[in-house]
Amino acid sequence: MTRPVKFMRRLLRLPRATAFASLLIAPFVAPHTAAAADCAQLARLALPKTEITSATTAAEGTYQVPEHAFPGFSTGLDPAGHKVLGTNPEFCRIKATLRPSADSDIKVEVWLPTAHWNGKFMGVGSFGWGGSIMEAGLLSGLQEGYAVANTDTGHSEFGGKFALGHPEKLIDYGYRANHGMTVFAKAMIKAFYGHAQTKSFWVGCSLGGLEGLIEAKRYPGDYDGVVAGAPPNPLVRFNAEQLWASWLVREDPRREIPKEKLPLVHNAVVAACGTETGRKYGYVDQPDRCTWDPGALLCPGDDAPDCLTAPQVFMMRKIYQGPVNPRTGESIFPGPAKGAELGLVPFIGPKPMVVALDIFRYAAFQNADWDSTTMDWDKDVTAAIAKVGPLLHVDKYLRPFFKRGGKLLLYIGWTDGHNGADLITYYKGLIKTAGPASAKQVQLYTIPGMAHCGGGQGCDTFSKIGAIDAWVVKDRRPGTIVATKVEAGAVTRSFPLCAYPKVAKYKGSGDMADAGNFACTAR
């Protein structure tokens, strides 16, 4: 009889509270291969405020990422490293519901490899408002040998309507779901393998990136390393910026820029500010240094497809600027960087972006009929920050996380609608508050040509979990990381990602599709 089976039988005979405590103090033994028969027994565990609904073994090669999991992931991309997804190794799939409050309904999945577990755990971040399990992220981590877990953040539908009249669910969404998932996953790891994981990592982008920062802030002992891609922090201010362009159009419909004109603006920016490499592939390498002005495209007369009218020039200037508090003159959140114009389609029309609208009407104001047309950029934004901000904002003080040795890897694409300059400001603040001893425990990458969490014209594929694992386990702080562009399942380019503030510059000869022909140099 294997040790996990004996451990489980002994555990299942204990009272509920004692059983949970035993999970927390199980002795450490060397990693081993678990028997598939052990998996089903996990469903019998009785844990506080937890219902384990199933624990089943998925045979090798039998699992398929569902089409609804997330657009694109089922056909090749995943949030942990944007690698091409393959088949699954055999794993124990545990489904559970956590109820830390009377109104909580947090769905969690934990996947445990039955063979060749690397002894480590990876928490997978959510996307947008959550509402579903990120199965593609779980699969990619599982393929690398990690025990993995994810949560729906406490609600089953995409969007923020769940928060209307449900303050406890909003707390679950803000931080409680991910922490509870983490505690539960570690308990399952101990029960299944007979000992705890050696290291724990968080990997997420967008909302998942913000979730990683929240974990590091509120629960600095949950993870040894955090990868936070494009974290919309603070979320209320970021969502306000996403409503800015539609509000401007509704104020004056003449400002609306047809989506067919966005390539015109984008090409003008790239021609004015792109390097030789950027002009070839269609992006701006250092947008924060680009001084191009939309007035260069002003129509000499009537509106035409190859120019912008005066109201449209005004509109582009305001989009780049981002919303400003009209009373104080303070920037609420910076607009997208120059070069990110191709991603503006969801924002530039009169209809407000629903994802951004939800945080105001459902979470902050508890009013399904609240209309962003009436947005007061002073009072409404200030009120929303006061009501929701404490749940969804991480300040620049993460010293407790760094003090216990935690490592933080930040990244963002320059063609993301989220301006990379914002993350640079946050990074500098972290360095300042971390202190000299901890300043080297955070690293930032601003990626030319990459859109939101991937895609775009630049190279967007690199192993996030590989970078953070090597940093935590081997103390190898990531320097230059080689990223690739994967198209139709094949690598078409490679490019060096340079740790901020360095940038990649072409050496002047050789194939621009080869990372070896670039060097990381000072800005």
C-alpha positions as CSV (number, residue, x, y, z in Angstrom):
1,M,0.0,0.0,0.0
2,T,1.4,3.4,-1.0
3,R,2.0,6.0,1.6
4,P,-0.6,8.4,0.2
5,V,-3.3,5.7,0.7
6,K,-2.3,5.1,4.3
7,F,-2.2,8.8,4.9
8,M,-5.7,9.3,3.4
9,R,-7.2,6.4,5.4
10,R,-5.8,7.8,8.6
11,L,-6.9,11.3,7.7
12,L,-10.5,10.3,6.9
13,R,-10.9,8.7,10.4
14,L,-10.1,12.0,12.1
15,P,-12.7,14.6,13.2
16,R,-13.3,17.4,10.7
17,A,-11.2,20.1,12.3
18,T,-8.4,17.8,13.2
19,A,-8.3,16.4,9.7
20,F,-7.9,19.9,8.3
21,A,-5.1,20.7,10.8
22,S,-3.4,17.4,9.8
23,L,-3.3,18.6,6.2
24,L,-1.4,21.7,7.4
25,I,1.3,19.8,9.4
26,A,1.8,16.6,7.3
27,P,5.6,15.8,7.3
28,F,7.7,16.4,4.3
29,V,8.9,13.4,2.3
30,A,10.7,13.3,-1.1
31,P,8.5,13.7,-4.2
32,H,7.1,10.5,-5.6
33,T,4.6,9.1,-8.1
34,A,1.0,9.0,-6.6
35,A,-1.3,6.1,-7.4
36,A,-4.3,7.0,-9.5
37,A,-6.5,5.1,-7.1
38,D,-5.8,7.7,-4.4
39,C,-7.6,10.4,-6.3
40,A,-11.2,9.4,-5.6
41,Q,-10.6,9.3,-1.9
42,L,-10.0,13.1,-1.8
43,A,-13.8,13.6,-2.4
44,R,-14.4,12.1,1.1
45,L,-12.4,14.8,2.9
46,A,-14.4,17.1,5.1
47,L,-13.0,20.6,5.3
48,P,-14.4,23.7,6.9
49,K,-16.9,25.7,4.7
50,T,-15.9,23.5,1.7
51,E,-17.8,21.0,-0.4
52,I,-15.6,18.7,-2.6
53,T,-18.0,17.8,-5.4
54,S,-15.8,15.3,-7.3
55,A,-12.3,13.9,-7.5
56,T,-11.6,11.9,-10.6
57,T,-8.7,10.7,-12.6
58,A,-8.3,11.9,-16.2
59,A,-6.3,9.5,-18.2
60,E,-3.4,10.7,-20.4
61,G,-4.4,12.3,-23.6
62,T,-8.2,12.3,-22.8
63,Y,-8.7,15.9,-21.8
64,Q,-9.6,18.7,-24.3
65,V,-9.8,22.4,-23.5
66,P,-13.4,23.4,-24.2
67,E,-14.0,25.9,-26.9
68,H,-15.7,28.3,-24.4
69,A,-12.7,28.3,-22.1
70,F,-11.3,31.5,-23.5
71,P,-11.1,32.8,-27.1
72,G,-8.0,31.5,-28.8
73,F,-6.7,29.3,-26.0
74,S,-8.3,26.1,-27.4
75,T,-6.5,26.7,-30.7
76,G,-3.0,27.3,-29.4
77,L,-2.4,30.0,-26.7
78,D,-2.4,29.8,-22.9
79,P,-2.1,32.4,-20.1
80,A,1.0,30.9,-18.4
81,G,3.4,31.0,-21.3
82,H,1.5,31.3,-24.6
83,K,2.7,28.0,-25.7
84,V,0.9,25.7,-28.1
85,L,-1.3,23.4,-26.1
86,G,-0.9,19.7,-26.4
87,T,-2.3,16.6,-24.7
88,N,-2.6,16.1,-21.0
89,P,-0.6,13.9,-18.7
90,E,-2.7,11.7,-16.3
91,F,-4.0,13.9,-13.5
92,C,-6.4,13.9,-10.5
93,R,-9.1,16.5,-11.2
94,I,-10.7,17.9,-8.0
95,K,-13.8,20.2,-8.1
96,A,-15.0,22.0,-5.0
97,T,-17.2,24.8,-3.8
98,L,-15.9,27.2,-1.1
99,R,-18.4,29.1,1.1
100,P,-16.5,31.4,3.4
101,S,-19.7,33.5,3.9
102,A,-23.4,32.6,3.7
103,D,-23.6,34.2,0.3
104,S,-20.4,32.7,-1.1
105,D,-20.4,30.2,-4.0
106,I,-16.7,29.9,-5.1
107,K,-16.0,27.2,-7.6
108,V,-12.4,25.8,-7.5
109,E,-10.5,23.3,-9.5
110,V,-7.3,21.7,-8.5
111,W,-5.4,19.4,-10.9
112,L,-2.7,17.1,-9.6
113,P,-0.3,15.2,-11.8
114,T,-0.3,11.5,-10.9
115,A,3.2,11.0,-12.1
116,H,6.3,13.2,-12.5
117,W,5.1,16.0,-10.2
118,N,7.9,18.5,-9.9
119,G,7.0,19.2,-6.3
120,K,5.7,22.7,-6.9
121,F,2.3,24.5,-7.1
122,M,1.1,27.1,-9.6
123,G,-2.0,29.3,-9.0
124,V,-3.6,30.4,-12.3
125,G,-5.0,33.9,-12.6
126,S,-8.5,34.8,-14.0
127,F,-9.4,37.1,-16.9
128,G,-11.8,40.0,-17.0
129,W,-14.6,39.6,-14.5
130,G,-13.8,35.9,-14.1
131,G,-16.9,33.7,-14.1
132,S,-15.3,30.5,-15.4
133,I,-12.3,28.2,-14.7
134,M,-9.3,29.0,-16.9
135,E,-8.8,25.4,-18.0
136,A,-6.1,26.3,-20.6
137,G,-3.9,27.8,-17.9
138,L,-4.4,24.7,-15.8
139,L,-3.4,22.4,-18.7
140,S,-0.2,24.4,-19.5
141,G,1.0,24.3,-15.9
142,L,0.1,20.6,-15.6
143,Q,2.1,19.8,-18.7
144,E,5.2,21.4,-17.0
145,G,4.7,19.1,-14.0
146,Y,3.1,21.6,-11.6
147,A,0.1,21.0,-9.4
148,V,-2.3,23.7,-10.5
149,A,-5.5,25.5,-9.4
150,N,-7.9,28.2,-10.5
151,T,-11.3,29.7,-9.4
152,D,-14.3,31.3,-11.0
153,T,-13.8,34.1,-8.4
154,G,-17.2,33.3,-6.9
155,H,-19.7,33.7,-9.7
156,S,-20.7,31.8,-12.8
157,E,-21.5,34.5,-15.3
158,F,-19.0,36.9,-17.0
159,G,-19.5,40.5,-16.0
160,G,-20.2,42.4,-12.8
161,K,-23.9,41.8,-12.3
162,F,-23.2,39.3,-9.6
163,A,-22.1,42.2,-7.3
164,L,-25.6,43.9,-7.4
165,G,-26.9,43.4,-3.8
166,H,-24.2,40.9,-2.9
167,P,-21.4,42.6,-0.9
168,E,-20.0,39.2,0.2
169,K,-19.6,38.1,-3.4
170,L,-17.8,41.3,-4.2
171,I,-15.3,40.5,-1.4
172,D,-14.9,37.0,-2.8
173,Y,-14.1,38.5,-6.2
174,G,-11.8,41.0,-4.7
175,Y,-9.5,38.7,-2.8
176,R,-11.2,35.9,-0.8
177,A,-11.7,33.5,-3.7
178,N,-8.1,33.4,-4.7
179,H,-6.8,33.1,-1.2
180,G,-9.3,30.4,-0.4
181,M,-8.4,28.5,-3.6
182,T,-4.7,28.7,-2.6
183,V,-5.3,27.3,0.9
184,F,-7.6,24.5,-0.5
185,A,-5.1,23.6,-3.2
186,K,-2.3,23.3,-0.8
187,A,-4.4,21.1,1.5
188,M,-5.2,18.8,-1.5
189,I,-1.5,18.6,-2.4
190,K,-0.6,17.4,1.1
191,A,-3.4,14.9,1.2
192,F,-2.6,13.5,-2.3
193,Y,1.2,13.4,-2.2
194,G,1.7,13.1,1.6
195,H,3.7,16.3,1.9
196,A,3.6,20.0,1.0
197,Q,4.8,21.7,-2.2
198,T,8.4,23.0,-2.1
199,K,7.5,26.3,-3.8
200,S,4.4,28.1,-4.9
201,F,3.9,30.5,-7.9
202,W,1.2,32.7,-9.2
203,V,0.9,33.4,-12.9
204,G,-1.8,35.7,-14.3
205,C,-2.4,38.6,-16.7
206,S,-5.0,41.4,-16.9
207,L,-7.3,40.7,-13.9
208,G,-5.0,37.7,-13.2
209,G,-2.1,40.1,-12.9
210,L,-4.0,42.3,-10.4
211,E,-5.0,39.2,-8.5
212,G,-1.3,38.3,-8.2
213,L,-0.6,41.8,-6.7
214,I,-3.5,41.5,-4.3
215,E,-2.2,38.1,-3.2
216,A,1.3,39.5,-2.6
217,K,-0.2,42.4,-0.7
218,R,-2.8,40.7,1.5
219,Y,-1.3,37.3,1.8
220,P,2.5,37.6,1.4
221,G,3.0,34.0,2.5
222,D,0.8,32.4,-0.1
223,Y,3.3,32.5,-3.0
224,D,7.0,32.5,-3.4
225,G,6.9,34.1,-6.8
226,V,4.3,36.2,-8.6
227,V,4.0,36.9,-12.4
228,A,1.7,39.9,-12.9
229,G,1.0,40.8,-16.5
230,A,-0.7,44.1,-17.4
231,P,-2.3,44.5,-13.9
232,P,-5.1,47.1,-14.2
233,N,-4.2,48.8,-10.9
234,P,-6.2,50.5,-9.5
235,L,-9.1,48.8,-11.3
236,V,-11.6,51.6,-10.8
237,R,-9.3,54.2,-12.4
238,F,-8.4,51.8,-15.3
239,N,-12.1,51.1,-16.0
240,A,-12.8,54.8,-16.0
241,E,-10.2,55.3,-18.7
242,Q,-12.0,52.5,-20.7
243,L,-15.2,54.6,-20.6
244,W,-13.5,57.9,-21.6
245,A,-13.6,57.6,-25.4
246,S,-17.3,56.6,-25.6
247,W,-18.2,59.5,-23.2
248,L,-16.3,61.9,-25.4
249,V,-18.2,60.7,-28.5
250,R,-21.6,60.9,-26.8
251,E,-20.7,64.5,-25.7
252,D,-20.1,65.4,-29.4
253,P,-20.8,62.7,-32.1
254,R,-18.6,64.5,-34.6
255,R,-15.6,63.2,-32.6
256,E,-16.3,59.6,-33.5
257,I,-13.4,58.1,-35.4
258,P,-14.4,55.3,-37.9
259,K,-12.6,52.1,-37.2
260,E,-11.3,52.2,-40.8
261,K,-9.3,55.2,-39.9
262,L,-7.4,53.6,-37.0
263,P,-4.8,52.0,-39.4
264,L,-4.2,55.4,-40.9
265,V,-3.4,56.8,-37.4
266,H,-1.3,53.8,-36.4
267,N,0.8,53.8,-39.6
268,A,1.5,57.5,-39.2
269,V,2.7,56.9,-35.6
270,V,4.9,54.0,-36.6
271,A,6.4,56.0,-39.5
272,A,7.2,58.9,-37.2
273,C,8.4,57.0,-34.1
274,G,9.3,53.4,-35.0
275,T,12.9,52.2,-35.3
276,E,13.9,50.2,-38.4
277,T,12.7,47.1,-36.7
278,G,9.4,48.7,-35.6
279,R,8.7,50.1,-39.0
280,K,9.2,46.6,-40.5
281,Y,6.9,44.8,-38.2
282,G,4.4,47.7,-37.5
283,Y,5.0,48.9,-34.0
284,V,6.6,51.6,-31.9
285,D,9.6,50.4,-29.8
286,Q,9.6,53.2,-27.2
287,P,6.1,54.9,-27.3
288,D,6.9,56.9,-24.1
289,R,9.4,58.9,-26.2
290,C,7.1,59.4,-29.2
291,T,6.1,63.1,-29.7
292,W,3.9,62.6,-32.8
293,D,0.7,64.7,-32.7
294,P,-2.6,63.7,-34.5
295,G,-2.7,67.2,-35.9
296,A,-0.3,66.0,-38.6
297,L,-3.3,64.2,-40.1
298,L,-5.7,67.1,-40.1
299,C,-7.9,67.2,-43.2
300,P,-7.1,70.3,-45.3
301,G,-10.8,70.5,-46.3
302,D,-13.7,68.2,-46.0
303,D,-13.6,64.8,-44.3
304,A,-11.8,62.1,-46.3
305,P,-10.5,58.5,-45.7
306,D,-6.9,59.6,-45.5
307,C,-7.2,62.4,-42.9
308,L,-8.8,63.3,-39.6
309,T,-11.3,66.1,-39.1
310,A,-10.7,68.7,-36.4
311,P,-13.1,67.0,-34.0
312,Q,-11.4,63.6,-34.7
313,V,-7.9,65.2,-34.1
314,F,-9.3,66.5,-30.7
315,M,-10.6,63.0,-30.0
316,M,-7.2,61.3,-30.6
317,R,-5.4,63.8,-28.4
318,K,-7.9,63.2,-25.6
319,I,-7.6,59.4,-26.0
320,Y,-3.9,59.5,-25.6
321,Q,-4.2,61.9,-22.7
322,G,-6.7,59.8,-20.8
323,P,-9.4,61.1,-18.4
324,V,-8.5,64.0,-16.1
325,N,-10.3,65.2,-13.0
326,P,-11.9,68.5,-14.1
327,R,-11.6,70.0,-10.7
328,T,-8.1,69.1,-9.7
329,G,-6.4,68.6,-13.1
330,E,-5.2,65.2,-11.8
331,S,-4.8,62.4,-14.3
332,I,-7.3,59.6,-13.5
333,F,-5.5,57.1,-15.6
334,P,-3.2,57.6,-18.7
335,G,-4.6,56.8,-22.1
336,P,-3.1,54.1,-24.4
337,A,0.4,54.6,-25.6
338,K,1.1,55.8,-29.1
339,G,1.2,52.7,-31.4
340,A,-1.8,51.0,-29.7
341,E,-4.4,52.5,-32.1
342,L,-5.4,49.2,-33.7
343,G,-6.8,47.9,-30.4
344,L,-9.1,50.9,-29.9
345,V,-12.1,49.5,-31.8
346,P,-14.1,48.4,-28.7
347,F,-13.7,51.8,-27.1
348,I,-14.1,54.5,-29.7
349,G,-17.9,54.3,-30.5
350,P,-20.7,55.8,-28.5
351,K,-21.6,52.5,-26.7
352,P,-19.6,52.2,-23.4
353,M,-17.5,49.1,-22.9
354,V,-19.7,46.8,-20.7
355,V,-16.8,45.3,-18.7
356,A,-15.8,48.8,-17.6
357,L,-19.3,50.0,-17.1
358,D,-20.1,47.1,-14.7
359,I,-17.7,48.3,-12.0
360,F,-19.6,51.5,-11.7
361,R,-23.2,50.5,-12.1
362,Y,-23.1,47.2,-10.2
363,A,-20.1,47.2,-7.9
364,A,-19.8,50.8,-6.8
365,F,-23.2,52.4,-7.2
366,Q,-25.4,49.3,-6.9
367,N,-27.7,50.7,-9.7
368,A,-28.3,48.7,-12.8
369,D,-29.7,51.7,-14.5
370,W,-26.7,54.0,-13.9
371,D,-25.7,55.6,-17.2
372,S,-22.1,56.6,-18.0
373,T,-23.5,59.4,-20.1
374,T,-24.0,61.3,-16.9
375,M,-20.5,60.5,-15.6
376,D,-19.1,63.2,-13.4
377,W,-15.3,62.8,-13.8
378,D,-14.7,64.3,-10.3
379,K,-17.5,63.1,-8.0
380,D,-18.4,59.8,-9.6
381,V,-14.9,58.5,-10.0
382,T,-14.0,59.7,-6.5
383,A,-17.1,58.0,-5.1
384,A,-16.4,54.7,-6.9
385,I,-12.8,54.7,-5.7
386,A,-13.9,55.2,-2.1
387,K,-16.5,52.3,-2.4
388,V,-14.6,49.7,-4.4
389,G,-11.0,50.9,-4.4
390,P,-10.0,49.2,-1.2
391,L,-10.8,45.8,-2.7
392,L,-9.2,46.3,-6.1
393,H,-6.2,48.5,-5.5
394,V,-2.7,47.5,-4.5
395,D,-0.4,50.3,-3.3
396,K,3.3,50.4,-3.8
397,Y,4.2,48.9,-0.4
398,L,4.9,45.2,-0.8
399,R,7.8,45.0,1.7
400,P,6.3,42.1,3.7
401,F,6.2,40.0,0.5
402,F,9.7,40.9,-0.4
403,K,11.0,40.5,3.2
404,R,10.1,36.8,3.2
405,G,11.9,36.4,-0.1
406,G,9.1,36.8,-2.6
407,K,9.9,37.6,-6.2
408,L,7.7,39.7,-8.5
409,L,7.9,39.7,-12.3
410,L,5.9,42.4,-14.1
411,Y,5.3,42.6,-17.8
412,I,3.1,44.6,-20.2
413,G,2.9,45.1,-24.0
414,W,3.3,48.5,-25.5
415,T,0.3,48.0,-27.8
416,D,-1.9,47.1,-25.0
417,G,-4.7,49.6,-24.3
418,H,-3.3,49.7,-20.9
419,N,-0.4,52.2,-21.2
420,G,3.0,50.6,-20.2
421,A,4.0,54.0,-18.8
422,D,1.6,53.4,-16.0
423,L,3.2,50.1,-15.0
424,I,6.7,51.8,-15.2
425,T,5.5,54.3,-12.6
426,Y,4.2,51.6,-10.4
427,Y,7.4,49.6,-10.7
428,K,9.5,52.7,-9.7
429,G,7.3,53.1,-6.7
430,L,7.8,49.5,-5.7
431,I,11.6,49.9,-5.9
432,K,11.4,53.1,-3.8
433,T,9.4,51.5,-1.0
434,A,11.0,48.1,-1.1
435,G,14.3,49.3,0.2
436,P,17.8,48.5,-1.1
437,A,17.8,44.9,0.1
438,S,14.6,44.1,-1.7
439,A,14.8,46.2,-4.8
440,K,16.3,43.3,-6.8
441,Q,13.3,41.2,-6.0
442,V,11.1,42.9,-8.6
443,Q,11.7,43.0,-12.4
444,L,9.7,44.7,-15.2
445,Y,9.5,44.0,-18.9
446,T,7.8,46.4,-21.4
447,I,7.3,44.5,-24.6
448,P,7.3,46.2,-28.0
449,G,4.4,45.4,-30.3
450,M,2.6,43.1,-27.8
451,A,-1.1,43.7,-27.2
452,H,-3.2,42.8,-24.1
453,C,-1.5,39.7,-22.6
454,G,-0.4,38.5,-26.0
455,G,-1.0,39.0,-29.7
456,G,-0.1,42.1,-31.6
457,Q,2.7,42.8,-34.1
458,G,5.6,41.9,-31.7
459,C,6.9,38.7,-30.2
460,D,4.5,37.8,-27.4
461,T,5.4,34.2,-26.4
462,F,7.7,33.5,-23.5
463,S,7.6,31.1,-20.5
464,K,6.4,33.2,-17.5
465,I,6.4,30.2,-15.2
466,G,9.9,29.2,-16.4
467,A,11.3,32.7,-15.6
468,I,9.8,33.0,-12.1
469,D,10.6,29.4,-11.2
470,A,14.3,29.8,-12.0
471,W,14.4,33.1,-10.1
472,V,12.9,31.6,-7.0
473,V,14.4,28.2,-7.0
474,K,17.9,29.0,-8.4
475,D,18.1,32.7,-7.5
476,R,18.6,33.5,-11.1
477,R,17.1,37.0,-11.5
478,P,15.8,37.1,-15.1
479,G,17.8,39.4,-17.4
480,T,17.3,39.1,-21.1
481,I,14.4,36.8,-22.0
482,V,14.0,35.5,-25.6
483,A,10.4,35.8,-26.8
484,T,9.0,34.4,-29.9
485,K,6.1,35.0,-32.3
486,V,4.1,31.8,-32.9
487,E,1.8,31.9,-36.0
488,A,-0.2,28.9,-37.2
489,G,1.6,26.7,-34.6
490,A,5.1,27.7,-35.9
491,V,7.7,30.1,-34.5
492,T,8.2,32.8,-37.1
493,R,10.4,35.3,-35.1
494,S,12.4,35.7,-31.9
495,F,13.2,38.9,-30.0
496,P,15.0,39.7,-26.8
497,L,12.9,41.1,-23.9
498,C,15.1,43.4,-21.9
499,A,14.7,44.1,-18.2
500,Y,13.6,47.7,-17.7
501,P,15.1,50.3,-18.3
502,K,17.1,48.6,-21.0
503,V,15.7,48.2,-24.5
504,A,16.5,45.9,-27.4
505,K,18.3,47.6,-30.3
506,Y,19.2,46.1,-33.7
507,K,22.9,45.6,-34.2
508,G,22.6,46.8,-37.8
509,S,23.1,43.5,-39.7
510,G,21.5,40.1,-39.9
511,D,17.9,38.9,-39.9
512,M,15.6,41.0,-37.8
513,A,13.6,37.9,-37.1
514,D,16.5,36.5,-35.0
515,A,17.0,37.6,-31.4
516,G,20.7,37.1,-31.7
517,N,21.0,40.2,-33.9
518,F,19.8,42.5,-31.1
519,A,21.4,43.8,-27.9
520,C,19.9,45.1,-24.7
521,T,21.2,48.6,-24.2
522,A,20.5,51.7,-22.2
523,R,17.6,53.8,-23.4
